[in-house]
Amino acid sequence: MNRALRVTAFVAVLGCATSASATVVSDWNAAALAEVRLSKALRNGPPIVARALAIAHTCMYDAWAAFADVAVGTTDSSGSRRRPANERTDENKAKAISFAAYRCLRNLYPDGSLPPPLAQPSVRLNTMLLSLGYSLNETCNTDQDCRNSSPETAAGLGNIAAQAVIDARRHDGSNQYGDLTPAPCPVPTPWPLPCAATAYGQTSAHPTPRLDEVWAYSDYVAADYQPYVPTNPLMGYCNPLVVVCERQDIVDPNHWQPLIFSNGQACLDSGSGTEETCPGIQLFIAPQWERVTPFALTSADQFDDILTIPPPDYLKNSGHYHKNVDDMIQFSRSLDTGRKLIVEYWADGPSSELPPGHWGLFAQFVSQRDHHTIDQDAKMFFAMHNASFDAGIVAWHIKRKYNGVRPITAIRVVKRGKNIHAWGGPGRPIEQIPGEKWSPYNPGTNLTPSFPGYFSGHSVFSRSSATVLQLFTGSDDFGFSTVLPAGFGRVEPGIPLVPTTFLYATFSDAANEAGLSRLYGGIHFADDNTTAQNVGYLIGVQAWTKALTYFNGSR
């Protein structure tokens, strides 16, 4: 491994907040990540988060561009909003950026999207705007109010730029507003499954939203598109410590199988709910994402040629399938404290900023490390988050195209009835376990993510983001470190025994380890990582190239 891991006696974990030396762009990035961590239902899937952060920073960038000498906005390629030279001050840039960020985040994370007793997004976003010395009286409340804001003021320009981006993304295929025809419920399969919008209360008895409901980002029906239907029944919760594992039928070993989490299993076992109503039952998050309009891609399937994205290795023949299974068991057998911590650090599951946001934290570090100006941060965050956005579109297209099996299904079907030498479950050593009870090492009650395997989202998000940061800074040098406190582990809370520092000398080191973490944990096969890393680089270069056309005013 290229990055050092060492034990240290102090704690200095990089938090979500930025310091007094941060730019206003970095501050609003932190505010956006705070909303990501709190977001519920379908708003916090990885590609959805990547889109949200890209939109937020596009709003900020377009507002900033009105005060730039050469750059143009994505919604103003002619530069018609550009202000006179005497108005192009950092003070005006900061104000325009702030009102644009506020407007976009209020749109992306509307009040009512969080369950009580959580404070709604407006509480935090209002506080953020006021803390910067601005007045809520200069914000706009409706789409038309925003469009009609005065371009003669920095706040008005921020409102206008943000609304232009919101309008441009209104019908981009994401179903942000939940106004497309919802996927049918019940799901047309031989076995019970949750509905596509079950997170919002969709059931066979309640198949369409009421007027007061918004089923944001849920799967839908369109003239040229059919919603996703899994080819496997639900797999019940199981690990080596569970005495009797139920619902272990595997119909199609080549394709993804939705899981029941531990809380969902308890709900079903107690009879207090069904597959449609119990929590903790997986459905494919954002299966429609290949339909979303990208930033720089020509299309979601741009890289589909077999030399760039070959079919997953396990589909080549049964020998490859079995080798992938054996490789995953070897990773499980090789779990030590160092690798467990790597898995934990990069897991980025629910209530985190997820992989796209994790790299937003890294960008905040780069901003402070290099003492960025507002101009530099407006460009860097815009380019990086839009690369991540495109990465999510390609990854989810490939996930939908191949519907790839996860190791948890492949290992359990191949090793059923056999003992294997692997991790024995939380608090257990490496030992002999029944193959059909093999379990990934993954924090939380969800043993593996709520979408198909091939290829890795962690890998493609990380490599595309790392590539843009390399191109922006002109170097692969990173120099980031973070400290995991004693007891940081969630799978096994006793690790590490003492605070442990992770060091990443280069952006490449961080991207490489993000991908490897998913192999260590048993979440992905090896080619899930390698293919995604290769494609992530191409996506990053393409996004950077397009961003430069805006920076140089050549759009």
MOJO-V758838 format. One record per run of one state. SS is the DSSP state (2 for helix, 1 for strand, 0 for the rest). FROM is the first residue (numbers start at 1). TO is the last residue. Records with the same first field share a line. If there is no record, write none. Layout:
# MOJO-V758838
SS=FROM-TO ; FROM-TO
This chain:
# MOJO-V758838
0=1-4 ; 8-23 ; 39-40 ; 45-45 ; 66-72 ; 74-75 ; 77-84 ; 88-89 ; 109-120 ; 132-135 ; 139-142 ; 148-153 ; 169-181 ; 183-197 ; 201-202 ; 204-205 ; 207-219 ; 221-221 ; 223-224 ; 226-234 ; 236-254 ; 256-258 ; 261-261 ; 271-280 ; 282-288 ; 292-312 ; 316-317 ; 334-336 ; 347-353 ; 370-373 ; 403-403 ; 405-406 ; 415-418 ; 424-429 ; 438-456 ; 474-476 ; 485-499 ; 521-525 ; 552-555
1=5-7 ; 73-73 ; 76-76 ; 182-182 ; 203-203 ; 206-206 ; 220-220 ; 222-222 ; 225-225 ; 235-235 ; 255-255 ; 259-260 ; 281-281 ; 404-404 ; 419-423 ; 430-434 ; 477-484 ; 500-506
2=24-38 ; 41-44 ; 46-65 ; 85-87 ; 90-108 ; 121-131 ; 136-138 ; 143-147 ; 154-168 ; 198-200 ; 262-270 ; 289-291 ; 313-315 ; 318-333 ; 337-346 ; 354-369 ; 374-402 ; 407-414 ; 435-437 ; 457-473 ; 507-520 ; 526-551
